[in-house]
Amino acid sequence: KTWKYFDSIGFTADKQKQRMGSFSRLIPMMSRNGVLLLCSPDVGEYTVPGYAMVEELMQFMRFGLTPYEALKTATVNPAKVLGETKRGTVQVGNYADLVLLAENPLNNMRAYQYAKYTIVHGKVYSTRKLRKGKYVP
């Protein structure tokens, strides 16, 4: 059985399972050896906004990364790769671009799906209102 979306590139359900099995061995090995892993939810089967990143972080954890290591793939590591010294961590003097969660994502990664506030350039936005398009120009 071939997934319709993957028809053009020849992915089948069996090939996808094989690919994921390879990742389950490769990802922890890369992490142990200092490779900067990046969360990239704009590709692959997890492309639904607001859902994709959490699913990719959960997948990293299924592959053996700790919640902290998984979070770094979406925060600290991209900033390092891009040479951004004022992004990726919460520190005095850094840009205030972040989300405020009701729960600690180290205890519940799905907390990202329920962000309370989003802060961009130091301005606080209600995530509920953002989802309703209240701040769209």
Disulfide bonds with the S-S distance in Angstrom:
none
